[in-house]
Amino acid sequence: MRVLLTGGSGMLGGAIRRLALDVAPGVALLAPSRADLDLTDRAAVAGWYAANPVDAVIHAAARVGGIQANIDDPAGFLLHNLRMNDAVIAGAAAAGVPRLVFLGSSCMYPRDHRQPLVEEDVLAAPLEPTNEGYALAKITGARLCDYLSRQHGLAYRTLIPPNLFGTGDHFGSAASHLLAAAIAKVVAAQAAGGDEVEIWGSGTARREFLDADHLARFVLTALPGLDRLPPVLNVGAEVDHSVNDYYRMVAEAAGWHGRFTHDLTRPEGMRAKLMSSARARALGYAPPTEAETRAAIAAAVAACREGAETRVARGRGAT
């Protein structure tokens, strides 16, 4: 099976590429870089499909960012992702690609809605304002997949994961989500001999996190049977923790024994967005255990630390 993978250099895309040979040896991934293919350019993407016939698409590319990045540029997040989804998803349908996996996001769900969230809750109530632009682009992409599937007999499905983390995360950048930012802060404080790390808000908001490797395995194994999946499917950890708890987990994994402070002027986003993965479990999906999640956090801490040490070495003239 020849598969176009978008976002191949991102955290999830990198996990899919790394695990493909073991998890899905019959899959041949084609993952053009951003320099090779502008996914917001409809003509360029259509030309790529014409020159590279594929059996399926894994659309994992997106413009992503943390709370502040989304607050600063909601129009940019909306427009960039709308253009990308139009080129990749509608372009795949026009090229006759029969299968497509679109990666959604838990921010597609309403703010402060019932817990746990089920697939029918998308568009059931107002969205979280701090990332509404990104969420609307994801919702539109999911609807486009459903419309094209029903109109043309295609197997285009949307998987909704919770927040992701992993060894290929954007540690400490504007694209960082909560866990990557927490890891970067703790690793930096430890390296500098600091005894204090700041948490945005009260730290009481709750989040569900899933290791990118865990999701990658499900995506790869689901490809051959996409037609058996519902149009939208939650794929999560089925457990959430407070922001404060995640910082404590990171500190424990890093062996850092400082203290945390809180900046109550900073935004916290949704109070909670735990998802139900009951339908995915009925299809054979198994959420990670607590021990597996903690081990993945420890691996992410090690990856962040290794990256920080490499940057320091390069700054000193090392090659």
C-alpha positions in Angstrom: 0.0 0.0 0.0 1.5 3.3 -1.1 0.6 6.0 1.4 1.1 9.8 1.4 2.0 11.0 4.8 1.7 14.7 5.4 3.5 16.3 8.4 6.2 13.6 8.2 8.7 15.7 10.0 6.3 16.5 12.9 6.0 14.6 16.2 3.2 12.2 15.0 4.5 12.0 11.5 7.9 11.1 12.8 6.5 8.4 15.0 4.5 6.9 12.1 7.7 6.9 9.9 9.8 5.3 12.7 7.2 2.6 13.5 5.9 1.8 10.0 8.3 -1.0 9.2 7.5 -3.0 12.3 3.8 -2.2 12.7 2.8 -2.1 9.0 5.5 -3.7 6.8 3.2 -3.7 3.8 2.9 0.2 3.9 5.3 2.3 1.7 5.2 5.8 3.0 5.8 8.8 0.8 6.5 11.9 3.0 7.5 14.9 0.9 9.1 17.7 3.0 7.7 21.2 3.2 10.4 22.3 0.8 9.3 19.7 -1.7 5.6 20.3 -1.5 3.6 23.3 -0.2 0.5 21.7 1.2 -1.5 25.0 1.0 -0.9 25.2 -2.8 -3.9 23.4 -4.4 -2.2 23.2 -7.8 1.0 21.8 -6.4 -0.7 19.2 -4.4 -2.9 18.2 -7.3 0.3 17.9 -9.4 1.9 15.7 -6.8 -1.1 13.3 -6.7 -1.0 13.1 -10.5 2.7 12.2 -10.5 2.5 9.9 -7.4 -0.5 7.6 -7.4 -1.2 6.5 -3.8 -3.7 4.1 -2.2 -4.2 6.1 1.0 -3.4 9.4 2.8 -2.5 10.0 6.4 -3.1 13.8 6.8 -1.1 14.6 10.0 0.1 18.0 8.9 -1.2 21.1 10.5 -0.1 24.5 11.8 -0.1 24.0 15.5 0.7 26.0 18.6 0.1 26.5 22.3 -2.5 28.8 24.0 -0.6 32.1 23.4 0.2 31.3 19.8 -3.4 30.6 19.1 -4.5 33.8 20.9 -2.1 35.9 19.0 -3.0 34.7 15.5 -6.4 33.0 15.3 -6.9 34.1 11.6 -3.5 32.5 10.7 -4.4 29.2 12.3 -7.8 29.1 10.7 -6.7 30.1 7.1 -3.5 28.1 7.0 -5.2 24.9 8.1 -8.3 25.5 5.9 -6.1 25.9 2.8 -4.1 22.8 3.7 -7.1 20.6 4.3 -8.7 21.8 1.1 -5.6 21.0 -1.0 -4.9 17.6 0.7 -8.4 16.2 1.4 -10.3 17.5 -1.6 -7.3 16.9 -3.8 -7.2 13.3 -2.7 -10.8 12.8 -3.6 -10.3 14.4 -7.0 -7.3 12.1 -7.6 -9.4 9.1 -6.8 -7.6 8.1 -3.6 -9.9 5.7 -1.8 -8.7 6.0 1.8 -7.7 8.9 4.0 -7.0 9.4 7.7 -7.5 13.0 8.9 -6.1 13.8 12.3 -8.4 16.0 14.3 -8.0 17.5 17.8 -9.8 17.4 21.1 -10.2 21.2 20.8 -12.9 20.4 18.3 -15.2 19.8 21.3 -17.2 22.4 23.1 -15.8 24.3 26.0 -16.8 23.1 29.5 -19.1 20.4 28.1 -20.0 17.0 29.6 -17.2 14.6 30.6 -16.2 12.4 29.0 -16.7 13.8 25.5 -18.3 11.6 22.9 -18.1 12.0 19.1 -21.6 13.5 18.9 -20.5 16.4 21.0 -18.7 18.1 18.2 -20.6 21.4 17.5 -23.0 20.7 20.3 -22.0 24.0 22.1 -19.6 27.0 21.8 -15.9 26.3 21.4 -13.1 27.4 23.6 -12.2 31.0 22.5 -8.5 30.7 22.9 -8.1 28.2 20.1 -11.3 28.6 18.2 -9.6 29.3 14.8 -7.6 26.1 14.9 -10.7 24.2 16.1 -12.9 25.4 13.3 -10.3 24.4 10.7 -10.3 20.9 12.3 -14.1 20.6 12.4 -14.3 21.7 8.8 -11.7 19.1 7.7 -13.7 16.4 9.5 -16.9 17.5 7.9 -15.2 17.6 4.5 -14.0 14.0 4.9 -17.5 12.9 5.8 -19.2 14.7 2.9 -16.7 13.3 0.4 -17.1 9.8 1.8 -20.8 9.8 1.5 -21.0 11.5 -1.9 -18.3 9.4 -3.6 -18.1 6.1 -1.7 -14.7 6.9 -0.1 -13.3 5.8 3.2 -12.2 9.1 4.6 -12.2 9.0 8.4 -11.3 11.5 11.2 -9.5 10.3 14.3 -9.6 12.7 17.3 -6.7 12.3 19.7 -6.2 14.2 22.9 -3.1 16.4 23.3 -0.1 14.5 22.1 3.4 14.3 23.5 6.5 12.4 22.6 10.2 12.4 21.9 9.8 14.5 18.8 7.9 17.3 20.5 8.5 21.1 20.1 10.2 21.5 23.5 10.1 25.2 24.6 9.0 26.7 21.2 5.9 28.7 20.4 4.4 25.5 19.1 4.7 23.8 22.5 1.6 22.4 24.2 1.4 22.0 27.9 3.5 18.8 28.5 6.3 19.8 26.1 6.4 23.3 27.7 6.5 21.7 31.2 9.3 19.4 30.2 11.3 22.2 28.7 10.9 24.4 31.8 11.9 21.7 34.2 14.9 20.6 32.1 16.1 24.2 31.8 15.7 24.9 35.5 17.5 21.7 36.4 20.4 22.5 34.0 20.7 26.0 35.4 20.5 24.9 39.0 17.2 26.7 39.5 14.8 25.8 42.2 11.6 27.3 40.8 9.4 26.8 37.7 6.4 28.9 36.8 3.0 27.3 35.8 0.5 29.3 33.8 -2.8 29.8 35.7 -3.9 27.9 38.7 -2.8 24.5 37.4 -6.2 23.0 38.2 -7.4 22.6 34.6 -7.4 19.0 33.5 -5.9 17.5 30.4 -5.7 14.1 28.6 -2.4 13.3 27.0 -1.5 10.5 24.7 2.0 9.3 23.6 2.4 10.0 19.8 3.8 6.5 19.4 0.6 4.9 20.7 -1.5 6.9 18.3 0.9 6.1 15.4 0.5 2.4 15.9 -3.3 2.7 15.8 -3.2 4.8 12.6 -1.0 2.3 10.8 -3.0 -0.7 11.8 -6.4 1.0 11.0 -5.4 1.9 7.4 -6.5 -1.4 5.6 -10.0 -1.3 7.3 -10.9 2.4 7.3 -14.3 1.6 5.8 -15.2 -0.2 9.1 -14.6 2.9 11.2 -17.2 5.5 12.0 -16.8 8.9 10.3 -15.3 10.4 13.6 -13.5 8.3 16.2 -11.9 9.3 19.5 -8.6 7.7 20.2 -7.3 8.7 23.6 -5.8 7.7 26.9 -9.2 7.7 28.7 -7.6 9.3 31.8 -6.9 13.0 32.6 -4.7 14.8 35.2 -4.5 18.4 36.4 -1.8 20.7 34.9 -0.1 20.6 38.4 -0.1 16.8 38.3 1.7 16.8 34.9 4.3 19.2 36.1 4.9 16.9 39.1 5.2 13.9 36.8 7.8 15.7 34.7 9.7 16.8 37.8 9.8 13.2 39.1 10.9 11.8 35.7 13.7 14.5 35.5 14.8 14.0 39.1 14.2 17.8 39.8 13.2 18.7 43.3 12.4 22.4 43.1 9.0 24.2 43.7 6.3 25.5 41.4 4.8 28.9 41.3 1.6 30.1 39.5 1.0 33.1 37.3 -2.7 33.6 37.6 -2.7 36.3 34.9 -2.0 33.7 32.2 -4.8 31.9 30.3 -5.6 28.3 31.1 -7.9 27.3 28.3 -10.7 24.7 28.7 -11.2 23.5 32.3 -11.4 19.9 31.1 -11.7 17.9 27.9 -11.5 14.2 28.7 -12.7 12.1 25.8 -14.4 8.7 25.7 -12.6 6.1 23.6 -15.3 3.5 24.1 -16.0 3.1 20.4 -12.3 2.7 19.5 -12.0 0.1 22.3 -14.9 -1.8 20.8 -12.9 -1.9 17.5 -9.8 -3.3 19.2 -8.0 -0.2 20.5 -6.3 -0.4 23.9 -5.5 2.8 25.7 -2.0 3.0 27.3 -1.6 2.0 30.9 -0.5 4.6 33.5 3.0 3.0 33.6 3.3 3.2 29.8 2.4 6.9 29.9 4.9 7.7 32.7 7.6 5.8 30.8 6.8 7.8 27.7 7.1 11.1 29.7 10.5 9.9 31.0 11.6 9.3 27.4 10.4 12.7 26.4 12.3 14.3 29.2 15.5 12.5 28.1 14.9 13.6 24.5 14.5 17.3 25.6 17.6 17.1 27.8 19.6 15.6 24.9 18.4 18.3 22.6 19.3 21.0 25.1 22.8 19.6 25.6 23.3 19.4 21.8 22.4 23.1 21.4 24.8 24.1 24.1 27.6 22.0 22.6 27.0 23.6 19.2 27.1 27.1 20.8 30.5 26.3 22.1 31.7 25.4 18.6 31.3 21.6 18.7 30.3 19.7 15.6 
